[in-house]
Each structure stands twice: as C-alpha cells, then as structure tokens.
C-alpha cells in the first residue's frame, strides 16, 4: 500500500529521463506528470524570458510510494539527477483507492 506522495519538480530537459527511470522501478505503480509553472527557482535554471516573467517551465511528477521504498528511490534519483536542479517534497498519503 502506498503511504507517501513524492512530488518531483524538474526542468523540461530531464523530464523524459526521469519518467523513464520511474517506469523502470518495479515498486512504482502509480504516478502522474503535469507541465507547470514553477516560482522561486534558482536563477541559473531560468532563461531570460522566464526571469522577466518570474516563473519557469517545469514538470511536476507525483509518485505514490511505500515508506519503505522512499530512501532507495531518492538515492537513485540523486545519483542520476545530481546538478539538474530537481526539487522534491514528500507528503503523507491519508487515503487512496479506486472507484469501481
């Protein structure tokens, strides 16, 4: 059962590689990805137009994970995406299910 929601915020340039990594993980069953505008990103990750607008293009990925899988998945992400400006946060999952 999934107990946590891992939210990842990445630059569009690394989106496909990150999605591929998640698809290859046997413990990952459900995740979503959405293109979004991110505010408060470090300036080195923004182009001139984004600096003027005050927001950057990004992809937000939400992954439902078991607490026991969290450390291993984060270690793998850190190893493969070091230096890319990828951000993350984890929230507890109160309830999840399927409406059938």
ABEGO torsion letter per residue (X at the ends): XBABBBBBBBBAAAAAAAAAAAAABAABABBBBBBBBBBGBBAAABBAAAAAAGBBBBBBBBBBBBAAAAAAAAAAAAAAABGAGBBBBBBBBABBBBBX
